[in-house]
């Protein structure tokens, strides 16, 4: 395995590409969730999207925030060569809802809000509350892992440059025009 | 912003290696051996150690108290002495004036000033109680994964270092490359391709 700090910097772009692809996949119903047998499983872009455009030594950050914010500026930034650095998502499975932000470089999950759980008063209830929360966190990780697995599978295949990238470029051009 | 909070932030790790058996005894030994010391008389800026999830201000790792279902649940505590810089500045100024009056000189050398600053910081460190910061940890031994409930760089670095010291196995942060390399089940050929990847340009 490569040195962790070296690989963190060397492959930062993978995180940016993952979030850019994820945005594209959500908009174009290519996340695979559409085929999930469980009814009512959906994934949407949430209320925050951050992009960064690096030109040599200059760096420009674009933040789109708000529940009803349009993403036109974000697409325009993509067209100019920006990359997605943070993406807020809204995930729904049946009645349960999760909101969270994925950071591109670290894959940290921040502002993670799980479905509401009961409070714990006794020792037994505390253990139950921990297990319930762990299950709910596990659901999000499972989702992120599945999405990342799809992305990385594409990324190391010929399909990425042959099919996915041209589709994404068309999407960016189409959205920005 | 911990495990049971309504909103939280998380970093994920892969446990890279095998822990000595019997696992629960090794974990209990590591937790007890590196539990946060319960004293405010430490001069260090920061003291780091394990504590129990349920009682973070009185660490207890009796029996299998840290085992919840398939998970090992405990917390990392960082006790930090935050001395405001203005407080240090004020005490240094008083001490410097006193020293100059005693010596009859109108100035102090740079070395003397440095020594005064160190002395003042040490004295204040003993007087000011540390502020505890608690970060929860969930370790799934079977899956060799750790969830850490903080994305702060200092807290994550403290976790990585204390984990290695306590259990003699390293944690590997899961970011895009390590996730692809260690978790996604890529074939050897795909991992070779992964190593040689370079950034895609989506703009024309």
HADDOCK unambig.tbl for C-alpha pairs under 7 A between the chains (distance, minus, plus):
assign (segid A and resid 7 and name CA) (segid B and resid 177 and name CA) 6.69 0.50 0.50
assign (segid A and resid 8 and name CA) (segid B and resid 177 and name CA) 6.99 0.50 0.50
assign (segid A and resid 11 and name CA) (segid B and resid 177 and name CA) 6.18 0.50 0.50
assign (segid A and resid 13 and name CA) (segid B and resid 199 and name CA) 5.70 0.50 0.50
assign (segid A and resid 14 and name CA) (segid B and resid 176 and name CA) 6.04 0.50 0.50
assign (segid A and resid 15 and name CA) (segid B and resid 176 and name CA) 5.42 0.50 0.50
assign (segid A and resid 78 and name CA) (segid B and resid 203 and name CA) 6.79 0.50 0.50
assign (segid A and resid 79 and name CA) (segid B and resid 203 and name CA) 5.01 0.50 0.50
assign (segid A and resid 80 and name CA) (segid B and resid 203 and name CA) 6.13 0.50 0.50
assign (segid A and resid 81 and name CA) (segid B and resid 202 and name CA) 6.81 0.50 0.50
assign (segid A and resid 81 and name CA) (segid B and resid 203 and name CA) 5.13 0.50 0.50
assign (segid A and resid 105 and name CA) (segid B and resid 175 and name CA) 6.72 0.50 0.50
assign (segid A and resid 106 and name CA) (segid B and resid 175 and name CA) 4.76 0.50 0.50
assign (segid A and resid 107 and name CA) (segid B and resid 175 and name CA) 5.13 0.50 0.50
assign (segid A and resid 107 and name CA) (segid B and resid 176 and name CA) 6.51 0.50 0.50
assign (segid A and resid 108 and name CA) (segid B and resid 10 and name CA) 5.86 0.50 0.50
assign (segid A and resid 108 and name CA) (segid B and resid 11 and name CA) 5.03 0.50 0.50
assign (segid A and resid 108 and name CA) (segid B and resid 151 and name CA) 6.74 0.50 0.50
assign (segid A and resid 109 and name CA) (segid B and resid 9 and name CA) 5.59 0.50 0.50
assign (segid A and resid 109 and name CA) (segid B and resid 10 and name CA) 5.24 0.50 0.50
assign (segid A and resid 109 and name CA) (segid B and resid 11 and name CA) 6.71 0.50 0.50
assign (segid A and resid 110 and name CA) (segid B and resid 8 and name CA) 6.41 0.50 0.50
assign (segid A and resid 110 and name CA) (segid B and resid 9 and name CA) 4.06 0.50 0.50
assign (segid A and resid 110 and name CA) (segid B and resid 10 and name CA) 6.27 0.50 0.50
assign (segid A and resid 111 and name CA) (segid B and resid 7 and name CA) 5.71 0.50 0.50
assign (segid A and resid 111 and name CA) (segid B and resid 8 and name CA) 5.51 0.50 0.50
assign (segid A and resid 111 and name CA) (segid B and resid 9 and name CA) 5.68 0.50 0.50
assign (segid A and resid 112 and name CA) (segid B and resid 7 and name CA) 5.26 0.50 0.50
assign (segid A and resid 112 and name CA) (segid B and resid 8 and name CA) 5.11 0.50 0.50
assign (segid A and resid 112 and name CA) (segid B and resid 9 and name CA) 5.94 0.50 0.50
assign (segid A and resid 113 and name CA) (segid B and resid 6 and name CA) 6.06 0.50 0.50
assign (segid A and resid 113 and name CA) (segid B and resid 7 and name CA) 4.67 0.50 0.50
assign (segid A and resid 113 and name CA) (segid B and resid 8 and name CA) 6.80 0.50 0.50
assign (segid A and resid 127 and name CA) (segid B and resid 68 and name CA) 6.22 0.50 0.50
assign (segid A and resid 130 and name CA) (segid B and resid 4 and name CA) 6.94 0.50 0.50
assign (segid A and resid 133 and name CA) (segid B and resid 4 and name CA) 6.80 0.50 0.50
assign (segid A and resid 149 and name CA) (segid B and resid 184 and name CA) 5.99 0.50 0.50
assign (segid A and resid 152 and name CA) (segid B and resid 180 and name CA) 6.75 0.50 0.50
assign (segid A and resid 156 and name CA) (segid B and resid 190 and name CA) 5.98 0.50 0.50
assign (segid A and resid 156 and name CA) (segid B and resid 193 and name CA) 6.01 0.50 0.50
assign (segid A and resid 156 and name CA) (segid B and resid 194 and name CA) 6.07 0.50 0.50
assign (segid A and resid 165 and name CA) (segid B and resid 202 and name CA) 6.99 0.50 0.50
assign (segid A and resid 169 and name CA) (segid B and resid 202 and name CA) 5.72 0.50 0.50
assign (segid A and resid 169 and name CA) (segid B and resid 203 and name CA) 6.86 0.50 0.50
